[in-house]
Amino acid sequence: MSFKDYFKFDKDKTTFIFVGGKGGVGKTSVSSATALWLAEQGKKTLIVSTDPAHSLADSLEVPIGSYPREIKTNLFAVEIDPDVAMAQKQAQLEAQKAANPDDGGLLGMDFLSDQLDMASASPGADEAAAFEMFMGVMNSDEFDVVVFDTAPTGHTLRLLSFPEVMDSWVGKMMMLKAKLGGVTNSLKKIMPFMDAVDDPQTSEDLKRTKEQIDMAKEVLSDPDRTTFKMVVIPEEMSIYESERALEALGKYDITVDSVIVNQVMPDICDCDFCHSRHKLQQKRLALIDQKFPNQHIAEVPLFKDEVKGQDKLLKLAHILYDDEDNDEVVQDAIQL
């Protein structure tokens, strides 16, 4: 089966593709190339950067902001900015405070505003903003495909564990509300914000959030809608970290359908250094075959120049998905 045949599309539902791996293996290049190729196939595609150190705009060589914008036919891009996401929530709170000035005391919206300030600087703010973006595009079906250019492995695992964390938190809130029941009436006299716990609207909000999280978990674990592509380079540290990541992804029922080996060197016989590197990489490629027996393994050859800009990225995409040869990578093309 050809590598491109691993894509699954539903005309009525959005397909989600996560591209991940260790830092520095070329995730942004592969995800950008994938998004460009999908757009070229006529799929309305959104590429989302969830990496705090955004390089998507540099890779595509176009300005990309914190809101989806069309950068070419069928292709939209956004770099998630947790500061912007938190600023929006702060603005909503300020608007509520202005509309209801009596509700803003120490234990009311002022307190919540302070919590948001702390949350914006806390670990996990990037993942929270990324998960909110996922929730937003999950049900809209505005796009045929959404490609996530993820942060290095640890950040990505936190992002993909977010539904479990949120589900647990919302569940505890709902249990707390059920347990408190009528007790809230007596607590209101000394704790005014308990009104929120007793408010029917709060119950509806919690219930709606729980339903959204359950849907997100269902979509993430559906192999017909969500897949993960692991990018590695033929080096031991990248291989072993990816092996651990695959085990963790399995716990969240995320389907990893392929491993993309980037920066594979050709054998250049009249260059001792190149020949040695090639021999070493061949050993690592054998290790990759051994470590990932259940994944489709695809190779991307080393380019003589940096893979940057849409033309170069499309060349990478055609090598990866259309089995084209890389005419740049020949014995006399690499100069050290």
C-alpha positions as CSV (number, residue, x, y, z in Angstrom):
1,M,0.0,0.0,0.0
2,S,1.3,3.4,-0.9
3,F,2.0,5.9,1.9
4,K,-0.6,8.3,0.6
5,D,-3.2,5.5,0.9
6,Y,-3.0,5.7,4.7
7,F,-5.0,9.0,4.6
8,K,-8.7,8.4,5.4
9,F,-11.3,11.0,4.6
10,D,-15.0,11.4,5.4
11,K,-16.8,14.0,3.3
12,D,-18.9,15.0,6.2
13,K,-16.3,15.0,9.0
14,T,-12.9,16.6,9.6
15,T,-9.8,14.3,9.5
16,F,-7.1,15.1,12.1
17,I,-3.4,14.4,11.5
18,F,-0.9,14.9,14.3
19,V,2.8,15.1,13.3
20,G,5.2,14.7,16.3
21,G,8.6,13.5,17.4
22,K,11.7,14.6,19.2
23,G,12.8,18.2,18.9
24,G,14.9,18.9,15.8
25,V,13.8,15.9,13.7
26,G,11.9,18.0,11.1
27,K,8.3,17.9,12.3
28,T,7.5,21.3,11.0
29,S,8.9,20.5,7.5
30,V,7.0,17.2,7.3
31,S,3.7,18.7,8.6
32,S,4.0,21.8,6.3
33,A,4.8,19.5,3.4
34,T,1.8,17.3,4.3
35,A,-0.6,20.2,4.5
36,L,0.6,21.7,1.2
37,W,0.2,18.3,-0.5
38,L,-3.3,17.8,0.9
39,A,-4.3,21.3,-0.3
40,E,-2.9,20.5,-3.7
41,Q,-5.2,17.4,-3.7
42,G,-8.2,19.7,-3.3
43,K,-8.7,19.2,0.4
44,K,-9.6,22.3,2.4
45,T,-6.7,22.1,4.9
46,L,-5.8,23.9,8.2
47,I,-2.3,23.5,9.6
48,V,-2.0,24.4,13.3
49,S,1.3,25.0,15.1
50,T,1.0,24.0,18.8
51,D,4.8,24.4,19.4
52,P,5.5,27.5,21.7
53,A,8.7,28.1,19.6
54,H,6.7,28.6,16.4
55,S,8.7,27.9,13.2
56,L,5.7,27.3,10.9
57,A,5.8,30.8,9.4
58,D,9.5,30.5,8.8
59,S,9.1,27.1,7.1
60,L,6.3,28.3,4.8
61,E,7.8,31.7,4.4
62,V,4.5,33.5,5.0
63,P,3.3,35.6,8.0
64,I,1.0,33.5,10.2
65,G,-0.9,34.8,13.2
66,S,-3.0,33.6,16.1
67,Y,-6.2,33.3,13.9
68,P,-6.5,31.0,10.9
69,R,-5.7,32.7,7.6
70,E,-5.6,31.5,4.0
71,I,-2.1,31.4,2.8
72,K,-2.8,29.7,-0.6
73,T,-5.7,27.9,-2.3
74,N,-7.2,25.4,0.1
75,L,-4.6,26.0,2.7
76,F,-5.1,27.9,6.0
77,A,-2.6,28.3,8.9
78,V,-2.6,29.4,12.5
79,E,0.1,29.5,15.2
80,I,-1.6,29.1,18.6
81,D,-0.6,31.8,21.0
82,P,-1.7,31.1,24.6
83,D,-1.2,34.7,25.6
84,V,-3.8,35.8,22.9
85,A,-6.2,33.0,24.1
86,M,-5.9,34.2,27.7
87,A,-6.3,37.8,26.7
88,Q,-9.6,36.9,25.0
89,K,-10.8,35.3,28.2
90,Q,-9.7,38.3,30.2
91,A,-11.6,40.6,27.8
92,Q,-14.7,38.5,28.2
93,L,-14.4,38.7,32.0
94,E,-13.9,42.5,31.9
95,A,-17.0,42.8,29.8
96,Q,-19.0,40.7,32.3
97,K,-17.6,42.8,35.2
98,A,-18.6,46.0,33.4
99,A,-22.1,44.6,32.8
100,N,-22.4,43.4,36.4
101,P,-20.3,45.6,38.6
102,D,-21.8,44.2,41.8
103,D,-20.4,40.7,41.1
104,G,-16.7,41.7,40.8
105,G,-15.5,41.4,44.4
106,L,-12.5,39.6,45.9
107,L,-14.2,36.2,45.6
108,G,-15.9,37.0,42.3
109,M,-14.6,37.9,38.9
110,D,-11.6,39.8,40.2
111,F,-10.5,36.6,41.8
112,L,-11.1,34.6,38.5
113,S,-9.2,37.2,36.6
114,D,-6.2,36.8,38.9
115,Q,-6.4,33.0,38.3
116,L,-6.3,33.5,34.6
117,D,-3.3,35.7,34.9
118,M,-1.5,32.9,36.8
119,A,-2.8,30.3,34.3
120,S,-1.4,32.1,31.3
121,A,2.1,31.9,32.8
122,S,1.8,28.3,34.1
123,P,3.0,25.1,32.5
124,G,0.3,23.6,30.3
125,A,-1.1,27.0,29.1
126,D,0.1,26.1,25.5
127,E,-1.5,22.7,25.7
128,A,-4.8,24.2,27.0
129,A,-4.9,26.7,24.2
130,A,-4.1,24.0,21.6
131,F,-6.8,21.7,23.0
132,E,-9.3,24.6,22.9
133,M,-8.4,25.0,19.2
134,F,-8.9,21.2,18.6
135,M,-12.3,21.4,20.3
136,G,-13.2,24.4,18.1
137,V,-12.5,22.7,14.8
138,M,-13.6,19.3,15.9
139,N,-17.3,19.9,15.5
140,S,-17.4,22.7,12.9
141,D,-16.3,20.4,10.0
142,E,-15.2,23.6,8.3
143,F,-12.1,21.9,7.1
144,D,-11.6,18.5,5.3
145,V,-8.3,18.0,7.2
146,V,-6.5,19.6,10.1
147,V,-2.8,19.0,10.5
148,F,-1.2,19.6,13.9
149,D,2.5,20.6,13.8
150,T,3.1,19.6,17.4
151,A,5.7,20.6,20.0
152,P,8.5,18.2,21.0
153,T,7.2,14.9,22.5
154,G,6.6,15.9,26.1
155,H,4.4,18.8,25.2
156,T,2.5,16.7,22.7
157,L,1.8,14.0,25.2
158,R,0.4,16.6,27.6
159,L,-1.8,18.0,24.9
160,L,-3.2,14.6,24.0
161,S,-3.8,13.7,27.7
162,F,-5.8,16.9,28.1
163,P,-9.2,15.3,27.5
164,E,-8.5,12.9,30.4
165,V,-7.4,15.7,32.7
166,M,-10.3,17.9,31.8
167,D,-12.8,15.0,32.1
168,S,-11.5,14.2,35.6
169,W,-11.7,17.9,36.6
170,V,-15.3,18.4,35.3
171,G,-16.4,15.1,36.8
172,K,-15.1,16.3,40.2
173,M,-16.9,19.6,39.9
174,M,-20.1,17.9,39.0
175,M,-19.7,15.5,42.0
176,L,-19.0,18.4,44.3
177,K,-22.1,20.2,43.1
178,A,-24.2,17.1,43.7
179,K,-22.8,16.5,47.2
180,L,-23.2,20.1,48.3
181,G,-26.8,20.2,47.2
182,G,-28.9,22.2,49.7
183,V,-25.8,22.9,51.9
184,T,-25.0,25.7,49.5
185,N,-27.8,27.9,50.9
186,S,-26.1,28.2,54.3
187,L,-22.7,28.7,52.7
188,K,-23.8,31.6,50.5
189,K,-24.0,33.9,53.6
190,I,-20.3,33.6,54.2
191,M,-19.1,32.5,50.7
192,P,-21.0,34.6,48.0
193,F,-19.3,32.8,45.1
194,M,-21.2,29.6,46.1
195,D,-24.1,31.1,44.1
196,A,-22.2,29.9,41.0
197,V,-22.2,26.3,42.3
198,D,-25.9,26.4,42.9
199,D,-26.7,28.2,39.6
200,P,-28.6,26.0,37.1
201,Q,-26.6,27.6,34.4
202,T,-23.4,26.3,36.0
203,S,-24.8,22.8,35.9
204,E,-25.7,23.2,32.2
205,D,-22.2,24.6,31.4
206,L,-20.5,21.7,33.2
207,K,-22.7,19.2,31.5
208,R,-22.1,20.7,28.1
209,T,-18.3,20.8,28.7
210,K,-18.4,17.1,29.8
211,E,-20.2,16.2,26.6
212,Q,-17.6,18.1,24.5
213,I,-14.8,16.4,26.3
214,D,-16.3,13.0,25.7
215,M,-16.7,13.8,22.0
216,A,-13.1,14.9,21.8
217,K,-11.9,11.6,23.4
218,E,-14.1,9.7,20.9
219,V,-12.7,11.6,18.0
220,L,-9.0,11.3,19.1
221,S,-9.4,7.5,19.6
222,D,-11.2,7.0,16.2
223,P,-8.6,5.7,13.7
224,D,-10.8,6.7,10.8
225,R,-10.7,10.4,11.9
226,T,-7.4,10.8,13.9
227,T,-3.9,9.5,13.2
228,F,-0.5,10.3,14.5
229,K,2.6,10.4,12.3
230,M,5.9,10.0,14.1
231,V,8.9,11.7,12.6
232,V,12.4,10.3,13.5
233,I,15.9,10.7,12.3
234,P,18.2,7.6,12.1
235,E,19.9,8.2,15.5
236,E,19.4,6.2,18.6
237,M,18.1,9.0,20.9
238,S,15.4,9.9,18.4
239,I,14.4,6.2,17.9
240,Y,14.2,5.4,21.7
241,E,12.3,8.6,22.5
242,S,9.8,7.8,19.8
243,E,9.4,4.2,21.0
244,R,8.5,5.5,24.4
245,A,6.1,8.1,22.9
246,L,4.3,5.3,20.9
247,E,3.7,3.4,24.1
248,A,2.3,6.5,25.8
249,L,0.1,7.3,22.8
250,G,-1.3,3.8,23.0
251,K,-2.6,4.6,26.5
252,Y,-4.7,7.4,25.1
253,D,-5.9,5.1,22.2
254,I,-4.2,7.3,19.6
255,T,-3.5,5.5,16.4
256,V,0.0,5.9,15.1
257,D,-0.2,4.8,11.5
258,S,3.3,5.6,10.2
259,V,6.9,6.5,11.1
260,I,8.6,9.0,8.8
261,V,12.5,8.7,8.8
262,N,13.9,12.1,7.9
263,Q,17.4,13.1,6.7
264,V,18.5,9.7,5.3
265,M,21.9,10.0,3.7
266,P,22.8,8.5,0.3
267,D,26.0,6.5,0.0
268,I,28.8,8.7,-1.4
269,C,31.6,6.3,-2.1
270,D,34.4,8.9,-2.6
271,C,33.7,10.6,0.7
272,D,34.9,8.6,3.7
273,F,32.9,10.7,6.2
274,C,29.7,10.4,4.1
275,H,30.2,6.6,3.6
276,S,30.7,6.2,7.4
277,R,27.5,8.1,8.2
278,H,25.6,6.1,5.6
279,K,26.7,2.8,7.1
280,L,25.7,4.0,10.6
281,Q,22.3,5.2,9.4
282,Q,21.7,1.8,7.7
283,K,22.2,0.2,11.1
284,R,19.7,2.7,12.7
285,L,17.2,2.0,9.9
286,A,17.4,-1.7,10.7
287,L,16.7,-0.7,14.4
288,I,13.7,1.4,13.3
289,D,12.3,-1.6,11.4
290,Q,12.7,-3.7,14.5
291,K,11.2,-1.1,16.9
292,F,8.2,-0.2,14.9
293,P,7.0,-3.4,13.2
294,N,3.3,-2.3,13.1
295,Q,3.8,1.0,11.4
296,H,4.3,1.9,7.8
297,I,7.9,3.3,7.6
298,A,8.6,6.0,5.0
299,E,12.0,7.6,4.3
300,V,12.8,11.2,3.4
301,P,16.3,11.6,1.9
302,L,18.7,14.3,3.0
303,F,18.4,17.5,0.9
304,K,21.5,19.3,-0.1
305,D,19.9,22.6,1.1
306,E,17.6,23.6,3.9
307,V,14.0,22.4,3.3
308,K,12.4,25.8,3.5
309,G,9.8,27.6,1.4
310,Q,6.7,26.1,-0.3
311,D,8.5,24.9,-3.4
312,K,11.0,22.9,-1.4
313,L,8.3,21.6,0.9
314,L,6.2,20.4,-2.0
315,K,9.2,18.6,-3.4
316,L,9.5,16.8,0.0
317,A,5.8,16.1,-0.1
318,H,6.0,14.5,-3.6
319,I,8.9,12.3,-2.5
320,L,6.9,11.2,0.5
321,Y,3.4,10.8,-0.9
322,D,3.9,10.4,-4.7
323,D,7.1,8.2,-4.6
324,E,9.1,10.7,-6.6
325,D,12.9,10.6,-6.6
326,N,14.8,13.5,-5.2
327,D,17.0,14.7,-8.1
328,E,18.9,16.9,-5.7
329,V,20.3,14.0,-3.7
330,V,22.8,12.3,-5.9
331,Q,26.5,11.5,-5.3
332,D,27.8,14.7,-6.9
333,A,25.1,17.0,-5.3
334,I,26.4,17.1,-1.8
335,Q,29.4,19.3,-1.1
336,L,31.0,19.2,2.3
